[in-house]
Amino acid sequence: MTARTHGLLSADQEPLIHLLEAQTALIEGKYDDARKKFELMADDPETRELGLRGLYLEAKRLRRQRSGPPICRARRRQGTAPALGNTGRSRLPQPDRPVG
C-alpha cells in the first residue's frame, strides 16, 4: 500500500504523508521503519510535534514490552511505596461532636 501511495503523492509536497507511512509501518509491525519516519518528522518544523509524539509512544510501547504485563510490574513494585502513617485521628468532624 505504501508503494502505491508514493506514485500519487510525494512526502515533500505533503508532510503528513510521513505520519501515514509511520502509522502503516506500526500496523504492519515494522517498528524500526516507523521510528525512522517519526525521527524524520521530528526534524521537520511542520511535523515536529507529531514526530515527537510518535517517538514518545514508541518508547512507551518498548518499555511496556520489556517490563511485562501490568500485574508483573505491580508485583515488582510491591512494598516500594512509602507507608502512610495512621495517626488514629480523623481530620473530618465527627457527627456527634461540634466543629471548632
C-alpha positions in Angstrom: 0.0 0.0 0.0 2.8 2.4 0.8 4.4 1.9 -2.6 1.1 2.7 -4.3 0.8 6.0 -2.4 4.3 7.1 -3.5 3.1 7.3 -7.1 0.1 9.5 -6.1 1.6 11.9 -3.6 5.1 13.0 -2.5 6.0 13.4 1.1 7.9 16.5 0.1 4.6 18.1 -1.1 2.5 16.7 1.8 4.5 16.4 5.1 1.7 14.4 6.8 2.4 11.6 4.4 5.2 10.7 6.8 2.6 10.2 9.5 0.5 7.9 7.4 3.6 5.9 6.4 4.7 5.7 10.1 1.3 4.5 11.2 1.2 2.0 8.3 4.6 0.7 9.4 3.3 0.3 13.0 0.3 -1.6 11.9 2.5 -3.9 9.8 4.8 -4.5 12.7 7.8 -2.6 11.1 8.7 -0.7 14.3 12.2 0.3 13.1 10.7 1.8 9.9 8.1 3.7 11.9 10.7 5.0 14.3 12.8 6.3 11.4 9.7 8.1 10.0 8.9 9.7 13.3 12.5 10.9 13.6 12.2 12.5 10.1 9.0 14.1 11.2 10.7 15.4 14.4 13.3 17.1 12.3 10.8 18.9 10.2 9.3 22.1 11.8 5.9 21.4 10.2 5.6 17.9 11.7 7.8 18.2 14.8 5.1 17.7 17.4 3.6 14.7 15.6 7.1 13.1 15.2 8.0 13.7 18.9 4.6 12.2 20.0 5.2 9.2 17.8 8.7 8.7 19.3 7.2 9.1 22.8 4.5 6.5 22.2 7.0 4.1 20.6 9.3 4.5 23.7 6.3 3.7 25.9 5.5 0.6 23.9 9.1 -0.6 24.2 9.1 0.0 27.9 5.8 -1.9 28.4 7.2 -4.7 26.2 10.3 -5.1 28.4 8.6 -4.8 31.7 5.9 -7.4 31.1 2.2 -7.4 31.9 0.9 -4.8 34.4 0.4 -7.4 37.1 4.1 -8.3 37.0 5.1 -4.6 37.2 2.8 -4.2 40.2 4.3 -7.2 42.0 7.8 -5.9 41.4 6.9 -2.5 42.9 5.0 -4.1 45.8 6.5 -2.8 49.0 8.3 0.1 47.4 5.6 2.7 48.1 6.2 4.7 51.3 3.9 3.7 54.1 1.3 6.2 55.1 1.3 6.7 58.9 -2.1 6.3 60.5 -2.3 8.6 63.5 -5.6 7.3 64.6 -7.2 10.7 64.3 -9.6 11.8 61.6 -9.4 15.3 60.4 -13.1 15.1 59.4 -15.6 16.3 62.0 -17.3 13.5 63.9 -21.2 13.6 63.6 -21.7 13.7 67.4 -19.0 16.4 68.1 -19.3 20.1 67.2 -16.7 21.5 64.9 -14.4 24.1 66.4 
